[in-house]
Amino acid sequence: MWHTVAQLVARILLATALAVIVMFLPPPSGFPAWLSTVQAPVVVFVLVCYIGKLLYDTLFYDHYLL
């Protein structure tokens, strides 16, 4: 049980670190201005969806199929 929770926390921390890096990197020079205003909300939305998927897969893992 604790191994699964540790894996969950590690994956959440890694995904959060990657999202922070993507949000705070300066955009390339050819990046449209409207896309830079949409970048942070899209990254946060994807991060929240990924964390939700991780939680669902961790908490509702079917132990009897193995």
C-alpha positions, -999 to 999 in steps of 0.1 A, spaced: 0 0 0 27 25 10 47 16 -22 17 26 -43 12 59 -24 49 67 -27 47 61 -65 17 83 -67 34 111 -48 65 108 -69 46 110 -102 26 140 -90 57 158 -80 74 150 -113 43 162 -133 41 194 -112 78 201 -117 74 196 -155 43 219 -156 61 246 -136 91 244 -160 68 246 -191 49 276 -176 79 297 -167 101 291 -197 103 321 -220 83 314 -252 102 311 -285 105 343 -306 80 332 -332 53 324 -306 21 343 -312 10 367 -283 -24 351 -279 -8 316 -274 13 328 -245 -18 340 -227 -34 306 -231 -3 285 -223 -6 286 -185 -43 277 -182 -39 249 -206 -8 235 -188 -27 237 -154 -58 220 -169 -37 191 -183 -19 188 -150 -51 186 -130 -65 160 -155 -33 140 -152 -34 141 -113 -71 130 -114 -62 101 -137 -34 91 -114 -56 92 -83 -84 73 -100 -60 46 -112 -44 43 -78 -75 43 -57 -97 21 -79 -70 -4 -90 -86 -38 -94 -65 -61 -72 -83 -93 -82 -73 -93 -118 -37 -103 -112 
